[in-house]
């Protein structure tokens, strides 16, 4: 077996910025640089700018012969085809299929793999984070949306078409009261547990009670998920009720996920988790109350240790080691 | 690599009968024999009887040196440990952990693997049935309970503890109206789509309408799932409404399963499927109506072709080929 080269390139391709980092086998980021994702009109222009941005980083670590591969985490990315498909938030990819892996690969002369952001996060946890040594776990990302990366038997679940792990879109409320979701359906987990979902829960709960709350210091329509975290941290009762509601949704959803893949751990990632036990306790309690008996008190509920460590770049870089 | 021996032993261990069969690599059952599962008070007695039953079959195909391995499909079976754990319907295993794989292996001198019935069915479909050549699919068994075997990337999903694939116990109705399930919780898929679930739906629908129906020929409490199939086959409107309700539950559940593992096909197995399109059409329609857009009209909905072919023995036997 040929031995691995010492570095990989990790790329976190987001709607605003695209960050390139050189990472070693221990998960240390050696150097990094970024470009503005939305500044470019076409995929060609974006890739050219990306190549110009990353080349000096590659030179810094000794040239392309020191690079094992490159991994990109991006919205609407398809692992199987190496393409970005109809990504609503990317100007140069919103109405077509962009063969991004091949475009970077041919210019840089390294192997390039692509996956979606949540899958990249799961790879990062497995190589460098809370899932080291685990073979079965689920990473749930709580951000603008709710995403997931599912690892079974040591491998990311891609499914038949590369789109497995859309756990933000399991249905939590099938009644006519299900909340509208960005996907066009109603009752999805994401409609309750994304940042906007939590803000909406806040407005709903504030409207149905006249209990005092720090959250009343702002006009209701300006409340954000972060305000709820801050208020909950100060012991605000209404804010904690919002977290209990959100935690129950997540715990109940995880109970269904356990029936599916029986993971060793659920690892949470994203702004909401910074509230720590205030959100994690309700999730875990609700899970153990509602899960099938054989799964009770077995799964770990963890917060990602990578959140403040360029996790998205690290996660994507993990893909760079794949043959 | 050592070449495989020509035969495996498949064992379908059910609550009433345990069937042993010798199977070749093409899935032909060479010979079979059975014992009464419940006739034995202890696991030792059961295994001794099983060994006596299977030995003549082994001799018939040329002795144990012709046998690659033995696979057992059984309730509450754990693949990882080779044990049956607290199986409510097995006298000799209902309050303990029985190391069944090891017990058979030491007496027969062959490698023995154990898995639950639905997982065995999934292996059978992959080797001999509707899932030949597929790497991502889900088998859903509709019987006394609702079970599932999930295959991802060509491998059965076992999860951290061996209990993955309990898809009969995802929650379809989280409201206080959720039906009680045998597992002690409410609203499980199994409470609606098992044989008893379908019979209950029949009683509920008959009670809320005075439309004529063939199902009224029997006292309501005696209606079985098979009566619904027969009446639906004769064009009975109420029976078809029952199938539509059941199909909607299954289709909606499959939409959530697609968000999880994005399978190429859902393969249904069990008495209810014998109704063919009467049940399969409502499942597929409801799935395509409710699934996330990226999955629409992609998955196949199939009825197992193995149902009348000793599928349980064939499925279990597939495990006998595993190294």
Interface residues (C-beta under 8 A of the other chain):
Chain A: X135 X136 X150 X152 X153 X155 X157 X158 X159 X160 X161 X162 X163 X164 X165 X166 X167 X169 X170 X171 X172 X173 X174 X175 X183 X184 X185 X252 X255 X256 X257 X259 X260 X261 X262 X263 X264 X290 X292 X293 X294 X295 X298 X299
Chain B: X135 X136 X150 X152 X153 X155 X157 X158 X159 X160 X161 X162 X163 X164 X165 X166 X167 X169 X170 X171 X172 X173 X174 X175 X183 X184 X185 X252 X255 X256 X257 X259 X260 X261 X262 X263 X264 X290 X292 X293 X294 X295 X298 X299
